[in-house]
Amino acid sequence: MDLQLRDRRALVTGSTAGIGYAIARRLAQEGARVILGGREQVRVAEACEALRSDVPGAKVEGIAADLAREEGARRILAAFPDVDVLVNNVGAYVAKPLEELQTADWLESFAVNVLSGAWLARHHLLRMLARDDGRIVFISSESALQIPVEMIHYGVSKAAQAALARGLAERTRGTRVTVNTVLAGPTRSEGVAAFVEGLAQRRGVPPAEVERDFFATARPTSLLQRFADTDEIATVVAFLASPLASAVNGAAVRAEGGVLKGVY
């Protein structure tokens, strides 16, 4: 299926690895002009080269900026003031019990997971509305609805992120601009794969056993009963970023493998 993304300029934050890189690759496969973002220039350059190798002929640019700070957003907007697709993927999480959470932990979580997208969307949404065309997609998590007790601050920030996306969508009424959220579930990113491999080695068991144990104990409601592949999430995002998804707006699209039991 042609997603009609050829030559559409797409900015994907936090895209040097994991879900973000998979999204950038999927968009590049559809012919989009992709802008990769990350904190470190070296990693951004490496990701750009990797994408050109993965997708021959891909149109790729990159920028290094720390989106935990508004100055980082300003840097990106100065370099790329006009895009057709904005994918707010950058995120941060760390498992820490409530009693150990400091104010700095809360502020960092909200800066990266919520404010980064707000800073970029404040600029790009107005431009999209002016030309009556554009897509904004936030990458949230099932943790937005099922707050994990081991990292409450992360779940709360992801819930706020989804609320932000819905609020922005209200500004698009009667236009051809859409703003949506993807609620991703447990996904086999590089970090997750390394964690599973390391835990398997320490336990002296196959990685597949660690994965089975995780879903039996930590995510027993999952219908998928495995980690999603980053490409599976990326395909959902690519559709939402396309003109074909014109009827999907203000939605929290579930791509979490059935972890959430509610029908809404």
PLY file of the C-alpha trace (Angstrom):
ply
format ascii 1.0
element vertex 264
property float x
property float y
property float z
element edge 263
property int vertex1
property int vertex2
end_header
0.00 0.00 0.00
1.28 3.43 -0.95
0.95 5.68 2.11
1.36 8.79 -0.06
4.28 10.09 2.00
6.74 10.67 -0.82
8.72 13.88 -0.30
6.78 14.75 2.87
9.23 16.20 5.39
9.06 14.29 8.68
10.83 15.12 11.94
11.19 12.17 14.32
12.63 13.02 17.73
14.63 10.49 19.71
15.29 8.55 16.54
18.88 7.35 16.75
17.74 3.93 18.01
14.74 1.86 19.07
11.17 2.77 18.13
12.23 6.20 16.89
14.75 4.80 14.43
12.23 2.20 13.24
9.69 4.98 12.61
12.25 7.01 10.68
13.18 3.96 8.60
9.54 3.15 7.84
8.86 6.72 6.75
11.99 6.71 4.60
10.82 3.50 2.95
7.68 5.39 1.96
9.79 8.12 0.35
9.49 10.73 3.10
12.30 13.21 3.68
13.32 12.23 7.21
14.97 14.33 9.91
16.58 12.28 12.67
16.99 13.76 16.14
19.09 12.79 19.14
21.15 14.30 21.93
24.63 13.41 20.67
26.03 14.46 17.31
28.01 11.24 16.92
24.95 9.06 17.40
22.88 11.22 15.06
25.54 10.93 12.35
25.75 7.16 12.85
21.98 6.81 12.65
21.85 8.85 9.45
24.47 6.61 7.86
22.65 3.50 9.05
19.39 4.73 7.56
21.01 5.48 4.23
22.36 1.95 4.27
19.03 0.39 5.30
17.04 2.39 2.75
19.14 3.11 -0.36
18.27 6.50 -1.78
16.74 7.68 1.48
16.56 11.44 1.96
17.95 11.89 5.47
19.08 14.80 7.61
19.90 14.93 11.30
20.25 17.29 14.22
21.63 16.93 17.74
19.72 18.71 20.52
18.75 18.02 24.11
14.95 18.13 24.24
14.94 18.07 28.03
15.64 21.80 27.67
13.63 24.36 25.71
16.85 25.56 24.12
17.09 22.16 22.43
13.65 22.64 20.90
14.63 26.12 19.72
17.70 24.65 18.07
15.63 22.12 16.13
13.02 24.69 15.12
15.70 27.08 13.88
17.20 24.36 11.70
13.90 22.88 10.50
11.13 25.46 10.84
8.67 23.72 8.55
7.71 20.03 8.46
4.70 18.08 7.21
4.92 15.38 9.87
6.05 15.75 13.49
6.59 12.55 15.47
7.20 13.31 19.14
8.94 10.07 20.04
11.70 11.19 22.43
11.12 9.80 25.89
12.83 8.88 29.13
12.06 6.37 31.83
13.73 4.88 34.85
12.32 2.45 37.38
12.34 4.10 40.80
9.94 3.60 43.73
7.81 6.49 44.90
9.73 7.01 48.13
12.97 7.54 46.20
11.60 9.99 43.66
13.01 13.48 43.96
11.66 16.70 42.47
14.38 16.49 39.83
13.07 13.08 38.71
9.57 14.47 38.20
10.82 17.56 36.38
13.09 15.57 34.06
10.29 13.12 33.23
7.87 15.90 32.38
10.43 17.92 30.44
11.35 15.02 28.15
8.02 13.22 27.88
5.62 16.17 27.85
7.23 19.57 27.36
9.48 18.55 24.47
6.43 17.73 22.39
4.60 20.84 23.57
7.50 23.08 22.55
7.71 21.59 19.06
3.96 21.34 18.52
3.38 24.95 19.60
5.41 25.98 16.55
4.45 23.34 14.00
0.74 23.05 14.70
0.14 26.71 13.91
2.02 26.37 10.62
0.09 23.22 9.72
-3.21 24.92 10.48
-2.22 27.91 8.33
-1.71 25.68 5.31
-4.52 23.26 6.28
-2.31 20.19 6.15
-0.12 18.23 8.54
0.27 15.35 10.96
1.45 15.26 14.58
1.91 11.93 16.34
2.92 11.45 19.97
4.48 8.14 21.03
3.03 7.41 24.45
2.64 4.12 26.30
0.14 1.75 27.82
1.61 3.11 31.06
-0.48 6.23 30.44
-3.58 4.23 31.33
-2.08 1.50 33.49
0.32 3.42 35.72
3.31 1.21 36.67
3.89 1.22 40.41
7.64 0.91 39.89
7.80 4.21 37.97
4.75 6.27 38.78
6.36 9.48 37.53
6.77 7.94 34.07
3.15 6.80 33.88
1.89 10.18 35.02
4.00 11.97 32.40
2.72 9.65 29.68
-0.86 10.30 30.74
-0.13 14.03 30.51
1.39 13.51 27.07
-1.77 11.81 25.80
-3.87 14.62 27.28
-1.65 17.18 25.54
-2.18 15.46 22.20
-5.95 15.44 22.65
-5.93 19.11 23.59
-3.92 20.00 20.51
-6.30 17.96 18.36
-9.14 20.21 19.52
-7.41 23.08 17.70
-7.69 21.18 14.39
-11.49 21.13 14.19
-12.68 21.35 10.57
-9.16 21.18 9.10
-7.03 18.57 7.37
-4.54 18.53 10.25
-4.59 15.65 12.73
-2.98 15.03 16.11
-2.91 11.51 17.53
-1.20 9.41 20.18
0.11 5.86 19.90
-0.05 3.85 23.11
2.87 1.49 22.62
3.23 -1.61 24.75
6.33 -3.55 25.83
8.61 -3.35 22.79
11.90 -5.05 21.94
14.08 -1.97 21.64
17.85 -2.20 21.94
17.66 -1.40 25.64
15.00 -4.04 26.34
16.86 -6.67 24.32
20.08 -5.98 26.22
18.24 -6.16 29.55
16.65 -9.51 28.64
19.96 -10.94 27.41
21.78 -9.79 30.54
19.14 -11.20 32.86
19.14 -14.48 30.96
22.91 -14.79 31.34
22.75 -14.08 35.07
20.02 -16.67 35.54
21.62 -19.17 33.20
18.44 -19.56 31.13
17.49 -18.81 27.51
16.28 -15.25 26.74
12.94 -16.71 25.63
12.36 -17.95 29.20
13.02 -14.48 30.62
10.52 -13.05 28.14
7.89 -15.63 29.09
8.42 -14.90 32.79
8.09 -11.16 32.20
4.69 -11.52 30.58
3.53 -14.09 33.10
4.33 -11.84 36.06
4.75 -8.20 34.98
2.26 -8.03 32.06
-0.10 -10.98 32.55
-2.96 -9.25 30.71
-0.99 -9.11 27.45
-2.70 -10.93 24.61
0.42 -10.81 22.46
2.51 -12.50 25.19
5.75 -11.26 23.64
7.59 -8.01 23.10
6.39 -6.15 20.05
8.96 -5.51 17.37
9.87 -1.86 16.80
8.76 -2.20 13.17
5.27 -3.17 14.33
4.94 0.12 16.18
6.53 2.03 13.31
3.96 0.76 10.82
1.11 2.09 12.96
2.84 5.47 13.20
3.50 5.61 9.46
-0.18 5.09 8.75
-1.21 7.82 11.19
1.36 10.13 9.58
-0.11 9.54 6.14
-2.94 11.22 4.22
-4.77 7.88 4.36
-5.43 8.37 8.09
-7.45 11.54 7.57
-10.40 10.23 9.61
-8.28 9.44 12.68
-7.91 12.52 14.86
-7.67 13.12 18.59
-7.26 9.38 19.13
-5.13 7.32 21.47
-4.37 4.40 19.18
-3.54 1.22 21.05
-0.55 -0.77 19.83
0.15 -2.43 23.19
-0.57 -6.06 22.42
-3.76 -6.22 24.45
-2.15 -5.34 27.80
-5.03 -2.92 28.45
-8.22 -4.84 29.14
-10.74 -2.04 28.60
-12.60 -1.84 25.30
-11.97 1.92 25.03
0 1
1 2
2 3
3 4
4 5
5 6
6 7
7 8
8 9
9 10
10 11
11 12
12 13
13 14
14 15
15 16
16 17
17 18
18 19
19 20
20 21
21 22
22 23
23 24
24 25
25 26
26 27
27 28
28 29
29 30
30 31
31 32
32 33
33 34
34 35
35 36
36 37
37 38
38 39
39 40
40 41
41 42
42 43
43 44
44 45
45 46
46 47
47 48
48 49
49 50
50 51
51 52
52 53
53 54
54 55
55 56
56 57
57 58
58 59
59 60
60 61
61 62
62 63
63 64
64 65
65 66
66 67
67 68
68 69
69 70
70 71
71 72
72 73
73 74
74 75
75 76
76 77
77 78
78 79
79 80
80 81
81 82
82 83
83 84
84 85
85 86
86 87
87 88
88 89
89 90
90 91
91 92
92 93
93 94
94 95
95 96
96 97
97 98
98 99
99 100
100 101
101 102
102 103
103 104
104 105
105 106
106 107
107 108
108 109
109 110
110 111
111 112
112 113
113 114
114 115
115 116
116 117
117 118
118 119
119 120
120 121
121 122
122 123
123 124
124 125
125 126
126 127
127 128
128 129
129 130
130 131
131 132
132 133
133 134
134 135
135 136
136 137
137 138
138 139
139 140
140 141
141 142
142 143
143 144
144 145
145 146
146 147
147 148
148 149
149 150
150 151
151 152
152 153
153 154
154 155
155 156
156 157
157 158
158 159
159 160
160 161
161 162
162 163
163 164
164 165
165 166
166 167
167 168
168 169
169 170
170 171
171 172
172 173
173 174
174 175
175 176
176 177
177 178
178 179
179 180
180 181
181 182
182 183
183 184
184 185
185 186
186 187
187 188
188 189
189 190
190 191
191 192
192 193
193 194
194 195
195 196
196 197
197 198
198 199
199 200
200 201
201 202
202 203
203 204
204 205
205 206
206 207
207 208
208 209
209 210
210 211
211 212
212 213
213 214
214 215
215 216
216 217
217 218
218 219
219 220
220 221
221 222
222 223
223 224
224 225
225 226
226 227
227 228
228 229
229 230
230 231
231 232
232 233
233 234
234 235
235 236
236 237
237 238
238 239
239 240
240 241
241 242
242 243
243 244
244 245
245 246
246 247
247 248
248 249
249 250
250 251
251 252
252 253
253 254
254 255
255 256
256 257
257 258
258 259
259 260
260 261
261 262
262 263
